[in-house]
Amino acid sequence: MIRVLFVCLGNICRSPMAEFVMKDMVKKRGLEHEFYIASAATSSEETGNPVHHGTRNKLMQYGISTAGKYARKLTKKDYTDYDYLLGMEERNLSNMLRITGGDPKEKMHRLLDFSDNPRDIADPWFTGNFDVTYDDIVEGLEAFLDFLIQENAIPANTQNNGAV
């Protein structure tokens, strides 16, 4: 099983968007049993809060629910519990390293580092643009799944069977 943790500042916009879109993608590919997917924050300021309405509304356009998700903070133990800890921006990675105490197994990356155009994913809490964030997250997730296929971590015959 591949254990993936998506991380952003508050765990109410970008990281839960990545969590639930990836869950949808792997389900559509028949791979939900191959993954454990979750999300967390580098800050405690939103701990216990539900997913931001902008993320919920954007994902509802695709029939994706975030019901039952509440923000939680990244812990040092998460480093042991997950195979990949994927931040949304460089600042997330810096904070992730601080919280976990380092990355000796090279598990931490920005999500879009897997894409052909590595970059930060802008925080829609500040930009207000959940459409761009969604598009960037889908780009990163598709590239991440392609990476896992190339690494033979998941079967190659599952490539984009109508996901998203």
Secondary structure, DSSP 8 states (H G I E B T S, - for coil): -EEEEEEESSSSSHHHHHHHHHHHHHHHTT-GGGEEEEEEES-STTTT-B--HHHHHHHHTTT---TT-B--B--HHHHHH-SEEEESSHHHHHHHHHHHT--TT--EEEGGGGSSS------HHHH--HHHHHHHHHHHHHHHHHHHHHTTSS-GGGTTSS--
